[in-house]
Amino acid sequence: MMSSERFNPATADAKWQRAWDAAQPFHYVVIDDFLAADFAEEILAAYPTPTGGAWDDTSYIHQRKKLTLNKDFPAPIADFFRMTESEEFRSLVSSICRIPNLIADPGLTGGGLHQIMDGGYLDVHVDYNFHPRTKEHRRLNLLLYLNKDWKREYEGYLEFWDMEAKRQIENIAPVFNRAVIFETNEVSYHGHPRKLNLPPDLTRKSLAVYYYTKEREEIETAMEHNTIFKQTTGLSGYVKTSLSAVITLSERASSAAKKDLLETLSRRLFRKIKGLPRENK
């Protein structure tokens, strides 16, 4: 089946180009009914459960309870990622985003399936700007959501931020068959920093594809860097991140050092909350 039979042709409409051009301070577009309805349903039906598939559940300070899978997909999901690699699909995305010669990443570095569990979150950030292996310029993120009947109280909304003005510019529900495409640059801050509040057996499901180019305008090119996180949820966010640091470092510490590490970090967290200075040691 050709990409055009699975990718809704309406998404190439000029209105999406206008939305892309108008977005500030970085370009993005939100597209509902992104895939042909039958294809979207097939992907959801094949989406692995948290206990199915070789999910990577590595913990990090700025993200919790996030499962990632970037290989060995069931057939409909594998078809989706093959489609997003195709020249036809990349041309369609280029027509919306006005970035020619997009390069796919067959290894889906950092991408693939993302499944967030109850209590999980991803702090607001800008992404790494060069592919870690090929050193190509990262240009676009394409996220496809697969969540039916998503409620406001579940949280997990995708937030876009203007960090210079310190204001949120978008708060996008991760609803079924909704795609969000946005450029990757030094100001494209995004994330879902509020902890998910989900009923039993529900998770936040998405697919992520990243595109690259060989070259980039010099004015847009920064020194190579990793993901850069920002705190956007006030004191509760600092508490959340501090607790996450305790848990993450504890998980990775040797058993002999865990007790001392936990005690030290707990003292630091207590003093931070109380507004006390660092310990004089």
ABEGO torsion letter per residue (X at the ends): XBAAAABBAAAABAAAAAAAAABOABBBBBBBGABBAAAAAAAAAABBBAABEBBBABBBAABBGBBBBABGBBAAAAAAAAAAABAAAAAAAAAAAGBBGBBBBAAGBGBEBBBBBBGBBBBBBBBBABBAAAGBBBABBBBBBABBGBBAAAEGBBBBBBAAAGBBABBBBBBBGBBBBBBBBAABBBEBABBBBBBBGBBBBBBBBBBBBABBBAAABBBBBBBBBBBAAEAAAAAAAAAAAAAAAAAABBAAAAAAAAAAAAAAAAAAAAGBBBBBX
